Amino acid sequence: MITLKPMNHEEFQQYISFAIEDYAKDKVAAGNWHIDEAIDLSRDSFTRLLPQDEKTDLNTLFSIFHNDMLVGMIWISQKSPTHLDEGFIYDFIIYEQYQGQGYGKAAMKELEIIAKGMGMKKIGLHVFGHNKIARGLYEKMGYEITNITMSKSI
């Protein structure tokens, strides 16, 4: 059984320190940022998107629990005050030791129920091309590719 609960401040502090580093690594791996600037750019991105931390308007960060065990987190945002019916998943993590046990799929289903209750009719997300596991999950859940950016090192 999976439960999504709004993230408290302590959970947010644990999440944000991990997320800044993880996002920086992904942006470097994708070839978007240089390693020397990645942490600063990542920190700036999170500060811009979540200026009031877990209490930022139009953003809901959930801790994902299996029974009473914290297994991950998911962050959804309503696109804008004029488009409250459109959501965007900014981050989704199932902690490594809990991956492959169905928690990701169950959390996505639960998030869709919550999003509908918030008035959302559509949810978008971004996935890094090198993250094949996440891409597979999203495709199984019915998400469709809307854009593809490609590059080649020469």
LOTORZA-326287 format. One record per residue (C-alpha): residue in one letter; x, y, z. Coordinates in Angstrom, 1 decimal. Example, Ala and Ser with C-alpha at 12.3 -4.5 7.8 and 13.67 -1.06 7.14 Angstrom:
LOTORZA-326287
- rest / east / north / up
- A / 12.3 / -4.5 / 7.8
- S / 13.7 / -1.1 / 7.1
//
This chain:
LOTORZA-326287
- rest / east / north / up
- M / 0.0 / 0.0 / 0.0
- I / 1.4 / 3.4 / -1.1
- T / 0.5 / 6.7 / 0.6
- L / 1.5 / 10.2 / -0.5
- K / 1.7 / 12.7 / 2.3
- P / 2.6 / 16.4 / 1.9
- M / 6.3 / 16.7 / 2.7
- N / 7.2 / 18.3 / 6.0
- H / 10.1 / 20.7 / 6.4
- E / 12.5 / 18.1 / 7.8
- E / 11.8 / 15.8 / 4.8
- F / 12.2 / 18.8 / 2.5
- Q / 15.6 / 19.6 / 3.9
- Q / 16.8 / 16.0 / 3.3
- Y / 15.3 / 16.0 / -0.1
- I / 16.7 / 19.4 / -1.3
- S / 20.3 / 18.6 / -0.5
- F / 20.1 / 15.3 / -2.4
- A / 18.1 / 16.9 / -5.3
- I / 20.5 / 19.7 / -6.0
- E / 23.4 / 17.3 / -6.4
- D / 21.4 / 14.7 / -8.3
- Y / 20.0 / 17.3 / -10.8
- A / 23.5 / 18.7 / -11.3
- K / 24.8 / 15.2 / -12.1
- D / 21.9 / 14.5 / -14.6
- K / 22.4 / 17.9 / -16.4
- V / 26.2 / 17.1 / -16.7
- A / 25.5 / 13.6 / -17.9
- A / 23.0 / 15.0 / -20.5
- G / 25.7 / 17.4 / -21.7
- N / 23.6 / 20.5 / -20.7
- W / 26.0 / 21.9 / -18.1
- H / 29.7 / 21.8 / -17.4
- I / 30.7 / 20.1 / -14.2
- D / 32.3 / 23.3 / -12.8
- E / 29.1 / 25.2 / -12.9
- A / 26.5 / 22.4 / -12.3
- I / 26.0 / 22.7 / -8.5
- D / 25.5 / 26.5 / -8.7
- L / 23.1 / 26.2 / -11.6
- S / 21.2 / 23.4 / -9.9
- R / 20.9 / 25.4 / -6.7
- D / 19.7 / 28.4 / -8.6
- S / 17.1 / 26.3 / -10.4
- F / 15.6 / 25.0 / -7.2
- T / 15.7 / 28.4 / -5.5
- R / 13.8 / 29.9 / -8.5
- L / 11.2 / 27.1 / -8.6
- L / 10.7 / 26.7 / -4.8
- P / 11.4 / 30.1 / -3.3
- Q / 9.3 / 29.2 / -0.2
- D / 10.7 / 25.6 / 0.0
- E / 7.9 / 23.0 / 0.4
- K / 5.3 / 25.8 / 1.0
- T / 5.8 / 27.4 / -2.5
- D / 2.4 / 28.3 / -4.1
- L / 1.1 / 25.9 / -6.8
- N / 3.7 / 23.3 / -5.8
- T / 3.1 / 20.2 / -3.8
- L / 5.9 / 17.9 / -2.7
- F / 4.9 / 14.5 / -1.4
- S / 6.7 / 12.0 / 0.6
- I / 5.9 / 8.5 / -0.6
- F / 5.3 / 5.9 / 2.1
- H / 4.8 / 2.1 / 2.0
- N / 3.1 / 1.4 / 5.2
- D / 5.2 / 3.7 / 7.6
- M / 8.4 / 3.4 / 5.6
- L / 9.6 / 6.4 / 3.5
- V / 10.4 / 5.0 / 0.0
- G / 10.6 / 8.2 / -2.1
- M / 9.1 / 11.5 / -3.1
- I / 7.2 / 13.2 / -5.9
- W / 6.8 / 16.9 / -6.7
- I / 3.9 / 18.2 / -8.8
- S / 3.2 / 21.8 / -9.7
- Q / 0.1 / 23.4 / -11.2
- K / 1.4 / 25.0 / -14.4
- S / 0.3 / 28.5 / -13.5
- P / -2.5 / 30.4 / -11.8
- T / -4.3 / 30.7 / -15.2
- H / -3.7 / 27.0 / -16.0
- L / -4.6 / 25.2 / -12.8
- D / -5.9 / 22.2 / -14.8
- E / -2.4 / 21.4 / -16.1
- G / 0.2 / 19.9 / -13.8
- F / 3.9 / 19.1 / -14.2
- I / 6.0 / 16.6 / -12.3
- Y / 9.3 / 18.2 / -11.5
- D / 10.9 / 15.4 / -9.6
- F / 10.1 / 11.8 / -8.8
- I / 12.4 / 9.5 / -6.8
- I / 12.0 / 6.0 / -5.5
- Y / 15.0 / 5.4 / -3.3
- E / 17.4 / 2.9 / -4.7
- Q / 16.8 / 0.1 / -2.2
- Y / 13.1 / 0.2 / -2.9
- Q / 13.2 / 0.3 / -6.7
- G / 11.8 / -2.6 / -8.7
- Q / 9.1 / -3.4 / -6.2
- G / 6.2 / -1.6 / -7.8
- Y / 6.3 / 1.5 / -5.6
- G / 6.9 / 3.8 / -8.6
- K / 3.9 / 2.7 / -10.5
- A / 1.7 / 2.7 / -7.4
- A / 2.9 / 6.3 / -6.5
- M / 2.2 / 7.5 / -10.1
- K / -1.4 / 6.1 / -9.9
- E / -2.0 / 7.7 / -6.5
- L / -0.6 / 11.0 / -7.8
- E / -3.1 / 10.9 / -10.7
- I / -6.0 / 10.5 / -8.2
- I / -4.7 / 13.5 / -6.1
- A / -4.1 / 15.6 / -9.3
- K / -7.6 / 15.0 / -10.5
- G / -8.9 / 16.0 / -7.1
- M / -6.9 / 19.3 / -7.5
- G / -8.7 / 19.9 / -10.8
- M / -5.9 / 18.8 / -13.1
- K / -6.8 / 17.2 / -16.4
- K / -3.3 / 16.8 / -17.8
- I / 0.1 / 16.1 / -16.3
- G / 3.4 / 16.6 / -18.1
- L / 7.0 / 15.7 / -17.0
- H / 10.6 / 15.7 / -18.3
- V / 12.8 / 12.7 / -18.3
- F / 16.5 / 12.6 / -19.2
- G / 17.2 / 10.5 / -22.2
- H / 19.8 / 8.5 / -20.3
- N / 17.2 / 7.4 / -17.6
- K / 15.8 / 4.4 / -19.4
- I / 14.2 / 2.9 / -16.3
- A / 12.1 / 6.1 / -15.7
- R / 11.2 / 6.4 / -19.4
- G / 10.0 / 2.8 / -19.3
- L / 7.8 / 3.5 / -16.3
- Y / 6.3 / 6.6 / -17.8
- E / 5.5 / 4.9 / -21.1
- K / 3.8 / 2.0 / -19.2
- M / 1.8 / 4.6 / -17.3
- G / 0.5 / 6.1 / -20.6
- Y / 2.7 / 9.2 / -20.9
- E / 3.5 / 10.1 / -24.5
- I / 6.6 / 11.7 / -26.0
- T / 5.9 / 15.3 / -26.9
- N / 9.4 / 16.5 / -27.7
- I / 12.8 / 14.9 / -28.3
- T / 16.1 / 16.8 / -28.1
- M / 19.1 / 15.0 / -29.5
- S / 22.8 / 15.8 / -29.7
- K / 26.0 / 14.2 / -30.9
- S / 29.5 / 14.8 / -29.8
- I / 31.9 / 15.4 / -32.7
//
